[in-house]
């Protein structure tokens, strides 16, 4: 089950049923099933608070993924700052909807075991994001 919630922001205009089906399709392409995934859409101040409290990081970010996977079943909480999604869309010359979907699937790809912090990993993540976006 995938849930979509907000804290301090309006719910983004995503088609929840279509987004959920897309997430399940992407997970299946990585040999995974979807268990319990909770999305929380927040503002920059809230994501900074989460980043400080749970990760000890003192900076803004677009997404934080908490991984509770069990075997091949994806379980986790994904916190997304809509403020940062909007500013990233402007910075990278993308539409807000495209950037939002990229970040939504970025969290799922993390749950699938794809990282983006080490050498060469960012390019692998971007390739997987692009492949997932093509499935949308």
C-alpha positions as a LaTeX table, in Angstrom:
\begin{tabular}{lrrr}
\hline
Residue & $x$ (\AA) & $y$ (\AA) & $z$ (\AA) \\
\hline
Unk1 & 0.00 & 0.00 & 0.00 \\
Unk2 & 1.25 & 3.45 & $-0.89$ \\
Unk3 & $-0.02$ & 6.47 & 1.02 \\
Unk4 & 0.36 & 10.15 & 0.21 \\
Unk5 & 0.22 & 12.74 & 3.00 \\
Unk6 & 1.14 & 16.38 & 3.58 \\
Unk7 & 2.52 & 18.43 & 6.45 \\
Unk8 & 2.41 & 22.22 & 6.04 \\
Unk9 & 1.83 & 22.19 & 2.26 \\
Unk10 & $-1.02$ & 21.53 & $-0.15$ \\
Unk11 & $-1.21$ & 18.06 & $-1.69$ \\
Unk12 & 0.57 & 18.16 & $-5.07$ \\
Unk13 & $-1.64$ & 17.54 & $-8.08$ \\
Unk14 & $-0.58$ & 13.98 & $-8.78$ \\
Unk15 & $-2.88$ & 11.26 & $-10.02$ \\
Unk16 & $-2.52$ & 8.94 & $-7.05$ \\
Unk17 & $-3.89$ & 5.80 & $-8.72$ \\
Unk18 & $-1.68$ & 6.28 & $-11.79$ \\
Unk19 & 1.35 & 7.19 & $-9.65$ \\
Unk20 & 0.87 & 4.11 & $-7.49$ \\
Unk21 & 0.59 & 1.84 & $-10.56$ \\
Unk22 & 3.75 & 3.46 & $-11.99$ \\
Unk23 & 5.69 & 2.95 & $-8.75$ \\
Unk24 & 4.67 & $-0.73$ & $-8.68$ \\
Unk25 & 5.77 & $-1.12$ & $-12.33$ \\
Unk26 & 9.17 & 0.43 & $-11.61$ \\
Unk27 & 9.61 & $-1.75$ & $-8.49$ \\
Unk28 & 8.73 & $-4.87$ & $-10.53$ \\
Unk29 & 11.31 & $-3.88$ & $-13.16$ \\
Unk30 & 13.88 & $-4.08$ & $-10.33$ \\
Unk31 & 12.57 & $-7.45$ & $-9.13$ \\
Unk32 & 10.77 & $-5.94$ & $-6.14$ \\
Unk33 & 7.23 & $-5.78$ & $-4.78$ \\
Unk34 & 5.66 & $-2.82$ & $-3.03$ \\
Unk35 & 4.78 & $-3.28$ & 0.63 \\
Unk36 & 4.07 & $-0.26$ & 2.84 \\
Unk37 & 5.38 & 3.02 & 1.44 \\
Unk38 & 4.42 & 6.36 & 2.92 \\
Unk39 & 5.05 & 9.62 & 1.09 \\
Unk40 & 5.05 & 12.82 & 3.12 \\
Unk41 & 5.13 & 16.08 & 1.18 \\
Unk42 & 6.51 & 18.96 & 3.26 \\
Unk43 & 8.10 & 22.41 & 3.00 \\
Unk44 & 11.80 & 23.26 & 3.29 \\
Unk45 & 11.62 & 24.02 & 7.02 \\
Unk46 & 10.09 & 20.62 & 7.79 \\
Unk47 & 12.60 & 18.66 & 5.72 \\
Unk48 & 15.44 & 20.56 & 7.41 \\
Unk49 & 13.96 & 19.56 & 10.78 \\
Unk50 & 13.75 & 15.89 & 9.69 \\
Unk51 & 17.28 & 16.02 & 8.28 \\
Unk52 & 18.65 & 17.39 & 11.54 \\
Unk53 & 16.66 & 15.11 & 13.84 \\
Unk54 & 17.10 & 11.77 & 12.07 \\
Unk55 & 20.28 & 12.13 & 10.03 \\
Unk56 & 22.26 & 14.80 & 11.87 \\
Unk57 & 22.53 & 16.85 & 8.65 \\
Unk58 & 22.11 & 20.63 & 8.82 \\
Unk59 & 21.00 & 21.38 & 5.26 \\
Unk60 & 17.97 & 21.45 & 2.99 \\
Unk61 & 17.36 & 18.61 & 0.57 \\
Unk62 & 14.65 & 17.53 & $-1.83$ \\
Unk63 & 14.13 & 14.02 & $-0.45$ \\
Unk64 & 14.89 & 11.81 & 2.51 \\
Unk65 & 14.21 & 8.08 & 2.26 \\
Unk66 & 13.83 & 5.83 & 5.29 \\
Unk67 & 14.31 & 2.21 & 4.22 \\
Unk68 & 12.45 & $-0.57$ & 6.06 \\
Unk69 & 12.73 & $-3.18$ & 3.28 \\
Unk70 & 12.14 & $-6.84$ & 4.00 \\
Unk71 & 13.74 & $-9.05$ & 1.36 \\
Unk72 & 12.31 & $-8.17$ & $-2.04$ \\
Unk73 & 9.43 & $-6.16$ & $-0.54$ \\
Unk74 & 9.84 & $-2.38$ & $-0.52$ \\
Unk75 & 8.83 & $-0.68$ & 2.72 \\
Unk76 & 9.74 & 2.84 & 3.69 \\
Unk77 & 8.89 & 6.42 & 4.40 \\
Unk78 & 9.78 & 9.06 & 1.84 \\
Unk79 & 9.80 & 12.74 & 2.79 \\
Unk80 & 9.81 & 15.23 & $-0.10$ \\
Unk81 & 10.22 & 19.01 & 0.13 \\
Unk82 & 7.94 & 20.59 & $-2.47$ \\
Unk83 & 9.82 & 23.89 & $-2.03$ \\
Unk84 & 13.09 & 22.28 & $-3.11$ \\
Unk85 & 11.37 & 20.34 & $-5.91$ \\
Unk86 & 10.08 & 23.68 & $-7.26$ \\
Unk87 & 13.47 & 25.43 & $-7.02$ \\
Unk88 & 15.27 & 22.42 & $-8.58$ \\
Unk89 & 12.79 & 22.42 & $-11.48$ \\
Unk90 & 13.59 & 26.08 & $-12.12$ \\
Unk91 & 17.34 & 25.53 & $-11.72$ \\
Unk92 & 17.44 & 22.55 & $-14.11$ \\
Unk93 & 14.93 & 23.93 & $-16.63$ \\
Unk94 & 12.37 & 21.19 & $-16.00$ \\
Unk95 & 8.66 & 21.40 & $-15.38$ \\
Unk96 & 7.51 & 21.14 & $-11.77$ \\
Unk97 & 5.56 & 17.95 & $-12.57$ \\
Unk98 & 8.57 & 16.31 & $-14.22$ \\
Unk99 & 10.83 & 17.15 & $-11.28$ \\
Unk100 & 8.20 & 15.97 & $-8.78$ \\
Unk101 & 7.89 & 12.61 & $-10.54$ \\
Unk102 & 11.70 & 12.32 & $-10.72$ \\
Unk103 & 11.94 & 12.82 & $-6.95$ \\
Unk104 & 8.99 & 10.49 & $-6.23$ \\
Unk105 & 10.73 & 7.68 & $-8.13$ \\
Unk106 & 14.17 & 8.60 & $-6.76$ \\
Unk107 & 13.01 & 7.43 & $-3.33$ \\
Unk108 & 11.74 & 4.15 & $-4.77$ \\
Unk109 & 15.05 & 3.59 & $-6.54$ \\
Unk110 & 16.84 & 4.11 & $-3.22$ \\
Unk111 & 14.58 & 1.43 & $-1.72$ \\
Unk112 & 15.57 & $-0.81$ & $-4.65$ \\
Unk113 & 19.20 & $-0.44$ & $-3.56$ \\
Unk114 & 20.42 & 2.20 & $-5.98$ \\
Unk115 & 22.66 & 4.79 & $-4.36$ \\
Unk116 & 23.84 & 8.17 & $-5.58$ \\
Unk117 & 26.59 & 9.34 & $-3.22$ \\
Unk118 & 29.65 & 7.31 & $-4.28$ \\
Unk119 & 31.86 & 7.58 & $-7.38$ \\
Unk120 & 29.82 & 6.99 & $-10.55$ \\
Unk121 & 26.63 & 6.29 & $-8.59$ \\
Unk122 & 24.91 & 9.57 & $-9.51$ \\
Unk123 & 25.06 & 8.65 & $-13.21$ \\
Unk124 & 23.59 & 5.20 & $-12.49$ \\
Unk125 & 20.79 & 6.80 & $-10.47$ \\
Unk126 & 20.04 & 9.31 & $-13.24$ \\
Unk127 & 19.90 & 6.55 & $-15.85$ \\
Unk128 & 17.46 & 4.61 & $-13.66$ \\
Unk129 & 15.37 & 7.75 & $-13.05$ \\
Unk130 & 15.18 & 8.40 & $-16.79$ \\
Unk131 & 14.20 & 4.78 & $-17.49$ \\
Unk132 & 11.49 & 4.99 & $-14.79$ \\
Unk133 & 10.17 & 8.32 & $-16.12$ \\
Unk134 & 9.88 & 6.72 & $-19.56$ \\
Unk135 & 7.47 & 4.18 & $-17.98$ \\
Unk136 & 5.17 & 6.92 & $-16.69$ \\
\hline
\end{tabular}
